[in-house]
Amino acid sequence: MLVLLPPSEGKAAAVGGGAGASLEVGGLSLPGLTAAREAVLAELVELCAGDEEKAAEVLGLSPGLRGEVAKNAALRTAGTRPAGEVYTGVLYDALGLASLDAAARRRAEESLLVFSGLWGAVRVGDAIPSYRCSMGVRLPGLGALGAYWRGAMAAHLPEAAGEGMVLDLRSAAYATAWKPTGGLAERTASVRVLQSKVVDGVEKRSVVSHFNKATKGRLVRDLLTSGARPGSPAELAEALRDLGYAVEGSAPAKSGKPWALDVVVTEL
């Protein structure tokens, strides 16, 4: 199973003596993306090494985040650490990669793929520096990154997925970079988290935002620690139910379409 995750806006820097070697783009997973990565990296570094005001505008940075411009300008020489340590925030806190046992950690390194405006997608063991470049950014030369990445992703992601299923937990912005098609789409499931509340004796459901990420992080962690290896969306739904989740959803009405599963929670 391949699990697609969004990155986090906030990222941990390589600090103290733990700072790793500088970036080796060619050493990242999915080497077929190397040329596209180099193109985005080159433009981002050039942009941020120039006019700070322009760079901040392109990247959508508030005044308090202007330091990210200088960080991006130094990406080629900055220290690196595993992507699973660089990405922080609600989903990654709930996922808790650092506290997984050895077997679950191996499964994480094999199955988790984090989408990125800069790298396209990386595995959690890939060594990357802290950076700031979301998929919604439109670089002056390359244009909107979501559209830019589609060709390279379409060429290389199906191979990464193989014959297994895909659990797609990306946010909307990152989903623009790649959409599975055909038989692979039929082996793909997205998950929506709904909160159920009873108001005046009537159940009401709502899409949660902040806690949506936490639930998805816990869900992935539980799959990794249990060793579950579902081969289809239907098997995934059963595996999640076995883990105590309330899951709803069924096969799509049309062939060639992904499944959409709802995980219903009462407590956040």
C-alpha positions as CSV (number, residue, x, y, z in Angstrom):
1,M,0.0,0.0,0.0
2,L,1.2,3.5,-0.9
3,V,0.0,6.3,1.5
4,L,0.0,9.8,0.0
5,L,0.4,12.6,2.6
6,P,0.5,16.4,2.5
7,P,3.6,18.1,3.9
8,S,3.4,20.7,6.7
9,E,3.7,24.4,6.3
10,G,6.0,24.5,9.4
11,K,9.2,22.5,9.1
12,A,11.9,21.6,11.6
13,A,15.4,22.8,10.7
14,A,18.6,20.8,11.0
15,V,20.0,22.0,14.3
16,G,23.2,21.7,16.3
17,G,25.5,18.7,15.7
18,G,22.5,16.9,14.2
19,A,22.7,18.8,11.0
20,G,23.2,16.4,8.2
21,A,25.1,16.7,4.9
22,S,24.0,19.1,2.3
23,L,21.3,18.2,-0.2
24,E,21.9,15.6,-2.9
25,V,18.9,15.9,-5.2
26,G,19.9,12.8,-7.2
27,G,19.9,10.7,-4.0
28,L,16.2,11.2,-3.3
29,S,13.6,8.5,-3.8
30,L,11.8,8.4,-7.1
31,P,14.9,9.4,-9.2
32,G,12.7,9.9,-12.2
33,L,11.7,13.2,-10.7
34,T,15.3,14.5,-10.4
35,A,15.2,16.8,-13.4
36,A,11.9,18.3,-12.4
37,R,13.2,18.8,-8.8
38,E,16.4,20.5,-10.1
39,A,14.3,22.9,-12.2
40,V,12.1,23.9,-9.2
41,L,15.1,24.1,-6.9
42,A,17.1,26.3,-9.3
43,E,14.3,28.8,-9.8
44,L,13.4,28.9,-6.1
45,V,17.0,29.6,-5.0
46,E,17.4,32.2,-7.7
47,L,14.2,33.9,-6.7
48,C,15.0,34.0,-3.0
49,A,18.6,35.1,-3.6
50,G,17.3,38.2,-5.4
51,D,14.6,40.7,-4.4
52,E,13.3,39.7,-1.0
53,E,10.0,41.6,-1.4
54,K,9.3,39.8,-4.7
55,A,10.2,36.4,-3.3
56,A,8.0,36.9,-0.2
57,E,5.1,37.9,-2.5
58,V,5.5,34.9,-4.7
59,L,5.7,32.5,-1.8
60,G,2.8,34.2,0.1
61,L,4.8,35.0,3.2
62,S,3.6,37.3,5.9
63,P,6.1,39.8,7.4
64,G,6.8,37.5,10.3
65,L,8.0,34.7,7.9
66,R,10.4,36.8,5.8
67,G,13.3,34.7,7.2
68,E,12.1,31.8,5.0
69,V,13.3,33.7,2.0
70,A,17.0,33.6,3.2
71,K,16.5,29.9,4.2
72,N,15.4,29.1,0.6
73,A,18.3,31.0,-0.9
74,A,20.7,28.7,1.0
75,L,19.0,25.4,0.2
76,R,21.9,23.9,-1.7
77,T,24.3,24.2,1.3
78,A,21.8,23.8,4.2
79,G,22.0,20.8,6.5
80,T,19.5,18.0,5.9
81,R,17.6,15.5,8.0
82,P,15.1,12.8,7.1
83,A,11.9,14.2,5.7
84,G,9.9,12.5,8.4
85,E,11.7,14.7,10.9
86,V,11.5,17.9,8.8
87,Y,7.7,17.8,8.5
88,T,6.0,18.8,11.7
89,G,2.5,19.8,12.7
90,V,-0.8,18.2,13.7
91,L,-0.8,15.2,11.3
92,Y,2.9,14.4,11.9
93,D,2.6,14.8,15.7
94,A,-0.3,12.3,15.6
95,L,1.6,9.9,13.3
96,G,4.6,10.0,15.7
97,L,7.2,8.4,13.4
98,A,10.0,8.7,16.0
99,S,8.1,6.5,18.5
100,L,7.3,3.7,16.1
101,D,8.9,0.3,16.7
102,A,11.5,-0.9,14.2
103,A,9.0,-3.0,12.1
104,A,6.5,-0.2,11.9
105,R,9.2,2.3,11.0
106,R,10.3,0.1,8.1
107,R,6.7,-0.1,6.9
108,A,6.5,3.8,7.1
109,E,9.7,4.2,5.0
110,E,8.3,1.8,2.4
111,S,4.8,3.1,2.1
112,L,4.6,6.8,3.0
113,L,5.0,9.4,0.3
114,V,4.9,13.1,1.2
115,F,3.9,15.5,-1.6
116,S,5.8,18.7,-1.9
117,G,5.8,21.8,-4.1
118,L,9.6,21.7,-4.2
119,W,10.4,18.0,-4.4
120,G,7.2,16.6,-6.0
121,A,7.1,13.8,-3.6
122,V,9.6,12.3,-1.1
123,R,9.7,9.3,1.2
124,V,10.1,9.9,4.9
125,G,13.7,8.6,5.0
126,D,14.9,11.0,2.3
127,A,17.4,13.7,3.5
128,I,16.1,17.2,2.8
129,P,16.6,20.7,4.2
130,S,13.9,22.8,5.7
131,Y,12.3,24.9,3.0
132,R,9.2,27.0,2.2
133,C,7.4,26.4,-1.1
134,S,3.8,25.1,-1.1
135,M,2.1,23.4,-4.1
136,G,0.0,26.6,-4.5
137,V,3.0,28.7,-5.4
138,R,3.3,30.1,-8.9
139,L,7.0,30.6,-9.8
140,P,7.7,33.2,-12.4
141,G,9.4,30.8,-14.8
142,L,7.7,27.5,-14.2
143,G,4.2,28.7,-13.3
144,A,1.8,27.0,-10.9
145,L,3.6,24.1,-9.3
146,G,0.5,21.9,-9.1
147,A,0.2,22.0,-12.9
148,Y,4.0,21.8,-13.3
149,W,4.3,18.5,-11.5
150,R,1.5,16.7,-13.3
151,G,3.6,15.4,-16.2
152,A,6.4,14.0,-14.1
153,M,4.1,12.6,-11.5
154,A,1.9,10.8,-14.1
155,A,5.1,9.3,-15.6
156,H,6.5,7.9,-12.3
157,L,3.9,7.6,-9.6
158,P,2.1,4.5,-11.1
159,E,5.4,2.6,-10.9
160,A,5.8,3.6,-7.2
161,A,2.2,2.4,-6.5
162,G,2.8,-0.9,-8.3
163,E,-0.1,-3.4,-8.1
164,G,-1.1,-2.3,-4.6
165,M,-3.7,0.1,-3.4
166,V,-3.2,3.8,-2.7
167,L,-4.5,5.6,0.4
168,D,-4.8,9.3,-0.6
169,L,-4.7,11.6,2.4
170,R,-3.5,14.7,0.6
171,S,-5.2,18.1,0.9
172,A,-6.8,19.6,-2.2
173,A,-3.8,21.7,-3.2
174,Y,-1.5,18.7,-3.3
175,A,-4.0,16.5,-5.0
176,T,-3.8,18.8,-8.1
177,A,-0.2,17.4,-8.8
178,W,-1.4,13.9,-9.5
179,K,-4.6,12.0,-9.9
180,P,-4.6,8.2,-10.4
181,T,-6.4,7.0,-13.4
182,G,-7.8,3.7,-14.8
183,G,-7.2,0.6,-12.7
184,L,-5.0,2.4,-10.3
185,A,-7.8,4.8,-9.5
186,E,-10.0,1.9,-8.7
187,R,-7.4,0.8,-6.2
188,T,-7.3,4.2,-4.6
189,A,-9.2,5.5,-1.6
190,S,-9.4,9.0,-0.1
191,V,-10.6,9.6,3.4
192,R,-12.8,12.3,4.8
193,V,-13.1,12.8,8.6
194,L,-16.6,13.7,9.8
195,Q,-17.6,14.6,13.4
196,S,-20.9,13.3,14.5
197,K,-22.9,15.2,17.1
198,V,-26.4,14.7,18.4
199,V,-28.3,18.0,18.7
200,D,-31.8,17.9,20.1
201,G,-32.0,14.1,19.4
202,V,-30.8,14.5,15.8
203,E,-27.4,13.4,14.5
204,K,-25.5,16.2,12.7
205,R,-22.3,15.6,10.9
206,S,-19.7,18.2,9.9
207,V,-16.3,18.1,8.2
208,V,-13.6,18.9,10.7
209,S,-10.4,20.8,9.7
210,H,-7.7,21.0,12.3
211,F,-8.6,17.6,13.8
212,N,-9.0,16.1,10.4
213,K,-5.2,16.1,10.3
214,A,-4.9,14.5,13.7
215,T,-7.3,11.7,12.9
216,K,-5.5,11.0,9.7
217,G,-2.2,10.8,11.5
218,R,-3.5,8.4,14.1
219,L,-5.2,6.3,11.4
220,V,-1.9,5.9,9.5
221,R,0.0,5.1,12.7
222,D,-2.5,2.4,13.6
223,L,-2.2,0.9,10.2
224,L,1.6,0.9,10.4
225,T,1.7,-0.6,13.9
226,S,-0.9,-3.3,13.2
227,G,1.0,-4.5,10.1
228,A,-2.2,-4.4,8.1
229,R,-1.6,-4.7,4.3
230,P,-4.9,-4.1,2.6
231,G,-4.9,-4.8,-1.1
232,S,-8.0,-2.9,-2.0
233,P,-10.2,-0.1,-0.7
234,A,-12.7,-2.6,0.6
235,E,-10.0,-4.4,2.5
236,L,-8.8,-1.0,3.8
237,A,-12.2,-0.2,5.2
238,E,-12.4,-3.6,6.9
239,A,-8.9,-3.1,8.4
240,L,-9.8,0.3,9.8
241,R,-13.0,-1.1,11.3
242,D,-10.9,-3.9,12.9
243,L,-8.8,-1.1,14.4
244,G,-11.9,0.5,15.9
245,Y,-12.7,3.2,13.3
246,A,-16.3,3.9,12.2
247,V,-15.9,3.7,8.4
248,E,-18.6,4.3,5.7
249,G,-18.3,4.1,2.0
250,S,-18.7,1.8,-0.9
251,A,-17.4,1.3,-4.5
252,P,-17.9,4.2,-6.8
253,A,-20.8,4.0,-9.2
254,K,-18.5,4.4,-12.3
255,S,-15.5,2.3,-13.1
256,G,-12.1,4.0,-13.2
257,K,-13.0,6.2,-10.2
258,P,-11.4,6.2,-6.7
259,W,-13.2,5.2,-3.5
260,A,-14.3,7.9,-1.0
261,L,-14.4,6.7,2.6
262,D,-15.8,8.6,5.5
263,V,-14.3,8.1,9.0
264,V,-16.9,9.2,11.5
265,V,-15.7,10.4,14.9
266,T,-17.6,11.5,18.0
267,E,-14.6,12.8,19.9
268,L,-11.8,14.9,18.6
